Amino acid sequence: MTTEEATSSVRYYQDLGCWVVWGRDQVQAALQDPHLSSETLDAVNLSYLPADMHGECAHLIETMRRWFVLLDGKAHTEARRAIQPMFSPRRIRRLEETIHGILEEELDKFARSERHDAMPDLADNISARTIALLLGLPADQGDLLHTWARPLADFLAVSYRPDYARAAQAALREMADFIRNAPDEGGESIWNQAQGSEWDRLATSSMVMFGGLETTAGMIGLALWHMLGNDLAHTIAAATDDEPAKAVVERVLELYAPLGHVARLATQDTTLSGHAIAKDDVVLVSLTGRDLFDHSTPTTPLEQGTDHHRSDHVAFGFGMHYCVGAPLARLTVTKLLTLFARRFPNATVSEVNWRVNKTFRGFDRLVLDLRAPTPAALPQR
C-alpha cells in the first residue's frame, strides 16, 4: 500500500470489490452525490445470498425493498414525509415527561438486578419502551422487539448465510403481525401515519422499529461506557442541567457511531476526492470517522476532552437520509446519563464484550459495579 493509499479517506479494496469512504467532508460529499444510490439491497446484500434462497425468503426481500432508507428520490421523500411529524421537536418535547418516567422505572429495576449488565438489563429495555411509545405499540411487550430486531441486524451484516435469512424473515413476519394487530387508540402509530399499501406501511413500521431499537440500545451502552471510563459521572450529577450529558452524547456519536456504515451504488461514473468511481461500483460510507476495515477495538474509551460539544459529525448520516429518529435518540440517552449519574456517581465498568456485528456497533455485555451511595447524598433537580 502506498503512502497516499494509507492516508487517503477514499480507498478501493480489491479483495472485497468495493470502495470505503470516511471522514466528515468526504462522507458528506458521498451522501449528497446524486450518482450514488441508496437502492443497494440487491448489489450489497442479495448478491451474497444463495440464489435458491431468494424465493424462500421473498417476503423478507420484498419488505426490505420498501424500506425508505433503501430508496431514492420521490419514493424516499414521500415515505419519509408521511412519518416525519412523529419525530418533530414538538412531539418529542410532548413525550419528554413520559420518557423521563420510563428511564426512572428502568433505573429502579436495574438497581435491583443481580448481574447489572447494562445491555439486556437497561439499554434493551429502554430502547424497546421508547420505540414502543413512539410507534404507539403496547409497552408491556417491549421485550419482544429485540428478539425480532437482532435477526434482521445479523442478516444485514452477514447476508450470505441462509440461516440468518430464514431467521430474519421469521422475525419480520412476527413483527408485521404484531404491528398490524396492535391497538392504536390515539391514531399516532407509524402504521397509521405511513403511506402506501398495507405492505408499504408494514415495511415503514418495521424499518423504524428495527433501526430505532438497534441504534438506541447501542448508543446507550457506548455512552455509559464512555461516561464511566472518563470519570464524568460526578460532573454530570452535579450539573443543574443536561449540558454535560449532551456533550458526552455528541462525543460518543463522533467516536463510536452505533451504525457503522451505509452503502451506496454508483448509477454512473462519478468521482470522490479525485478518485474515479465507476458505474455499478459499491461504496461503503463510514459513519464512524475512520476506515471500516480498521479493526482495532478500544479497550478503554478515548478522552472526552474539553472542547467537544460538537454535533457536526456524521453518525446520523447527512442530507436527505439523515436519521429521522435522531432527536428521540439524543433526548433519551442524554436524560439517561444525567439520571444514571445522579443515582450511581461512583459506578465503574466491570466487564465489556463488544458485539461481533461491526455494522450495528456496541456491546453484547456491559457489566457495571454500581456502588451506589444513599439517595440523600445525591443532588436533586
C-alpha positions in Angstrom: 0.0 0.0 0.0 1.4 3.4 -1.0 1.6 6.3 1.4 -1.2 8.1 -0.4 -3.4 5.0 0.0 -2.6 4.8 3.7 -3.6 8.4 4.3 -6.5 8.8 1.9 -10.0 8.7 3.2 -11.3 7.2 0.0 -9.9 3.8 -0.7 -10.7 0.8 -3.0 -10.4 -2.7 -1.5 -9.6 -5.0 -4.4 -10.3 -8.2 -2.4 -13.7 -7.0 -1.4 -14.6 -5.3 -4.6 -15.8 -2.1 -3.0 -14.8 1.4 -2.0 -14.7 2.7 1.5 -15.2 6.4 2.3 -14.6 8.0 5.7 -14.0 11.5 7.2 -16.7 14.1 7.5 -16.2 16.1 4.3 -15.8 13.0 2.1 -18.8 11.3 3.7 -21.0 14.4 3.3 -19.9 14.6 -0.4 -20.7 10.9 -0.9 -24.1 11.1 0.7 -25.0 14.1 -1.4 -23.7 12.7 -4.7 -26.8 12.2 -7.0 -24.9 9.4 -8.8 -24.6 7.3 -5.6 -27.9 5.4 -5.0 -29.3 4.1 -1.7 -31.0 1.3 -3.6 -28.3 -1.2 -2.7 -30.2 -4.3 -1.4 -29.6 -6.4 -4.5 -26.0 -5.3 -5.0 -24.8 -5.3 -1.4 -26.9 -8.0 0.4 -28.8 -10.2 -2.0 -25.8 -10.8 -4.3 -24.2 -12.8 -1.5 -27.4 -14.8 -0.6 -27.6 -18.2 -2.4 -29.9 -18.0 -5.4 -32.2 -20.7 -4.1 -32.9 -18.6 -1.0 -34.4 -15.7 -3.0 -37.7 -17.5 -3.5 -37.8 -18.9 0.0 -37.2 -15.5 1.6 -39.3 -13.5 -0.8 -41.3 -11.9 2.0 -38.1 -10.6 3.7 -36.7 -9.3 0.4 -39.9 -7.6 -0.8 -40.5 -5.9 2.5 -36.9 -4.6 2.7 -37.2 -3.3 -0.8 -39.9 -1.0 0.6 -37.8 0.4 3.4 -37.4 4.0 2.6 -33.8 4.1 3.8 -33.1 1.9 0.7 -35.0 4.2 -1.7 -34.1 7.3 -3.6 -35.8 10.3 -4.9 -39.6 10.7 -4.8 -40.2 7.3 -3.3 -37.9 8.1 -0.4 -39.2 11.6 0.1 -42.9 10.7 0.2 -42.5 7.8 2.5 -40.3 9.8 4.9 -42.5 12.9 4.8 -45.5 10.8 5.9 -43.9 9.9 9.3 -41.7 12.9 9.8 -44.3 14.6 12.1 -43.9 11.7 14.6 -40.3 12.8 15.2 -40.9 16.5 15.2 -39.3 18.6 18.0 -42.8 19.4 19.3 -43.9 15.8 19.6 -40.6 14.7 21.2 -41.0 17.5 23.8 -44.5 16.3 24.4 -43.1 12.8 25.1 -40.3 14.0 27.3 -42.1 13.6 30.6 -43.2 10.1 29.7 -39.7 9.2 28.6 -38.3 10.6 31.9 -40.7 8.2 33.7 -39.6 5.2 31.7 -35.9 6.0 32.5 -36.6 6.3 36.2 -38.5 3.0 36.2 -35.8 1.1 34.3 -33.1 2.5 36.6 -35.1 1.3 39.6 -35.2 -2.2 38.1 -31.5 -2.0 37.1 -30.5 -1.2 40.6 -32.3 -4.3 41.8 -31.0 -6.6 39.1 -28.5 -9.3 40.1 -26.0 -9.0 37.2 -26.1 -5.3 36.5 -25.4 -6.0 32.8 -26.4 -2.6 31.2 -27.2 -4.1 27.8 -30.0 -6.6 28.5 -31.0 -5.1 31.9 -31.1 -1.4 30.9 -30.3 -0.4 27.3 -32.5 -3.0 25.6 -35.4 -2.3 27.9 -35.2 1.5 27.5 -34.9 1.3 23.7 -37.8 -1.1 23.4 -40.1 1.0 25.6 -39.2 4.3 24.0 -39.7 2.9 20.5 -42.9 1.3 21.5 -44.1 4.6 22.9 -43.2 6.4 19.7 -44.8 3.8 17.5 -48.0 3.5 19.5 -47.2 -0.1 20.5 -48.0 -1.9 23.8 -45.2 -1.1 26.2 -45.7 -4.3 28.2 -44.5 -6.4 25.2 -41.3 -4.4 24.6 -39.1 -7.4 25.4 -40.3 -9.0 22.1 -39.0 -6.2 20.0 -35.3 -7.0 20.3 -35.9 -10.7 19.6 -37.1 -9.5 16.1 -34.6 -6.8 15.6 -31.4 -8.8 16.2 -32.0 -11.4 13.4 -32.5 -8.5 11.0 -29.3 -6.9 12.1 -27.4 -10.2 11.8 -28.8 -10.7 8.2 -27.9 -7.2 7.1 -24.3 -7.7 8.4 -23.8 -11.3 7.1 -26.2 -11.7 4.2 -24.7 -14.8 2.7 -25.9 -17.2 5.4 -29.3 -18.9 4.7 -29.9 -19.5 8.4 -29.7 -15.7 9.0 -32.0 -15.0 6.1 -34.6 -17.5 7.4 -34.4 -16.1 10.9 -34.7 -12.6 9.7 -37.8 -13.5 7.6 -39.5 -15.2 10.5 -38.7 -12.2 12.7 -40.1 -9.8 10.1 -43.3 -11.7 9.8 -43.9 -11.8 13.6 -43.1 -8.1 13.8 -45.6 -7.4 11.0 -48.3 -9.3 12.7 -47.6 -7.5 16.0 -47.7 -4.1 14.3 -50.8 -4.8 12.3 -52.8 -6.1 15.3 -51.5 -3.6 18.0 -54.2 -1.3 19.4 -53.7 2.4 18.5 -56.2 4.4 20.4 -54.5 7.7 19.6 -54.1 7.1 15.9 -50.4 8.2 16.1 -48.7 4.9 15.2 -46.3 4.6 12.3 -48.8 2.1 10.9 -51.5 4.8 10.7 -49.2 7.6 9.6 -47.2 5.7 6.9 -48.3 6.0 3.3 -48.9 3.4 0.5 -50.3 -0.1 0.5 -50.5 -2.3 3.6 -47.2 -3.8 2.6 -45.6 -0.4 2.3 -46.9 0.6 5.7 -45.7 -2.6 7.3 -42.3 -2.0 5.7 -42.0 1.5 7.1 -43.2 0.4 10.6 -40.7 -2.5 10.7 -37.9 -0.3 9.4 -38.4 2.3 12.1 -38.8 -0.3 14.8 -35.7 -2.2 13.8 -33.5 0.9 13.2 -34.5 2.6 16.4 -34.1 -0.4 18.6 -30.6 -1.4 17.4 -29.0 2.1 17.3 -30.6 3.4 20.5 -29.5 0.3 22.5 -26.0 0.5 21.1 -25.8 4.2 21.8 -26.9 3.8 25.4 -24.2 1.2 26.1 -21.5 3.2 24.4 -22.5 6.4 26.2 -22.4 4.7 29.7 -19.1 3.1 28.9 -17.6 6.5 27.8 -19.0 8.4 30.7 -17.8 6.0 33.4 -14.5 5.3 31.7 -13.7 9.1 31.7 -14.9 9.6 35.3 -17.6 12.0 34.2 -20.5 10.8 36.3 -19.8 13.3 39.2 -19.6 16.2 36.8 -22.9 15.3 35.2 -24.5 14.5 38.5 -23.6 17.9 39.9 -24.8 19.9 36.9 -28.1 21.8 37.1 -29.0 21.0 33.5 -28.3 18.3 30.9 -25.5 20.2 29.1 -22.6 18.0 30.4 -24.6 14.9 29.4 -25.3 16.4 26.0 -21.5 16.9 25.5 -20.9 13.3 26.3 -23.6 12.1 23.8 -22.1 14.2 21.0 -18.6 13.0 21.7 -19.8 9.4 21.8 -21.5 9.8 18.4 -18.4 11.3 17.0 -16.2 8.5 18.2 -18.4 5.4 18.2 -21.3 5.8 15.8 -23.8 3.0 16.6 -24.4 2.4 12.9 -21.0 1.7 11.3 -21.8 2.5 7.7 -24.4 2.9 4.9 -23.9 1.5 1.4 -24.3 3.3 -1.9 -24.2 2.0 -5.5 -22.9 4.1 -8.4 -25.5 4.6 -11.0 -23.0 6.2 -13.4 -19.3 7.2 -13.3 -18.5 9.8 -10.7 -15.6 11.0 -8.5 -14.9 11.3 -4.8 -11.9 13.3 -3.7 -10.3 12.8 -7.1 -10.9 9.0 -7.1 -12.8 7.7 -10.1 -15.9 5.7 -9.1 -17.1 3.5 -11.9 -20.8 2.8 -12.7 -22.0 -0.2 -10.6 -19.2 0.2 -8.0 -20.3 -0.3 -4.4 -19.3 2.4 -2.0 -19.4 1.8 1.8 -19.8 5.2 3.5 -18.4 5.0 7.0 -20.2 6.9 9.8 -17.5 6.1 12.4 -14.9 8.7 11.3 -12.4 6.1 10.2 -11.9 3.3 7.7 -14.4 0.5 8.2 -11.6 -2.0 8.0 -9.6 -0.5 10.8 -10.4 -3.5 13.1 -8.9 -2.1 16.2 -11.3 -2.2 19.1 -10.6 0.2 22.0 -10.2 -1.4 25.4 -10.9 1.9 27.2 -12.8 4.9 25.9 -11.0 7.8 24.3 -10.8 11.0 26.2 -13.8 13.3 26.4 -11.6 16.4 26.1 -12.7 20.0 26.9 -13.8 21.3 23.6 -16.2 18.6 22.4 -19.8 19.7 22.3 -19.9 19.5 18.5 -22.7 18.0 16.5 -21.1 18.2 13.0 -20.2 14.5 13.0 -21.9 12.2 10.6 -23.1 9.5 13.0 -26.7 10.1 12.0 -25.9 10.5 8.3 -26.3 13.6 6.2 -28.7 15.2 3.8 -32.0 13.7 2.8 -31.2 10.4 4.5 -30.3 12.0 7.9 -31.7 9.7 10.6 -35.3 10.6 11.2 -35.1 9.3 14.8 -32.1 11.4 15.9 -34.0 13.8 18.1 -35.5 10.9 20.1 -32.2 9.1 20.5 -30.4 12.2 21.6 -33.1 13.1 24.2 -33.3 9.5 25.6 -29.5 9.0 26.0 -28.9 12.5 27.4 -31.6 12.1 30.0 -30.4 8.6 30.9 -26.8 9.8 31.5 -28.0 12.6 33.8 -30.3 10.3 35.8 -27.8 7.5 36.0 -25.0 9.7 37.2 -27.2 11.2 39.9 -28.1 7.7 41.1 -24.8 6.0 40.7 -22.0 8.6 40.6 -19.4 6.0 41.8 -20.3 3.3 39.2 -17.5 1.6 37.3 -17.2 -0.8 34.4 -16.5 -4.4 35.4 -16.7 -6.3 32.1 -17.1 -5.3 28.4 -17.7 -7.6 25.5 -18.0 -5.9 22.1 -20.6 -7.1 19.6 -19.3 -9.3 16.8 -21.6 -7.3 14.4 -19.4 -4.5 13.0 -22.3 -2.8 11.3 -24.6 -2.3 14.3 -22.0 -1.4 16.9 -21.9 -1.6 20.6 -21.7 -4.2 23.3 -23.1 -7.7 24.0 -22.2 -7.2 27.7 -21.5 -4.2 29.8 -21.4 -5.2 33.4 -21.3 -2.4 35.9 -20.3 -2.1 39.6 -22.8 0.4 40.8 -21.6 1.1 44.3 -24.4 3.5 44.7 -24.4 6.0 47.6 -27.5 6.6 49.7 -30.2 8.7 47.9 -29.8 11.5 50.5 -26.2 12.2 49.2 -27.4 12.8 45.6 -28.2 16.2 44.2 -31.9 16.8 43.4 -33.4 18.5 40.4 
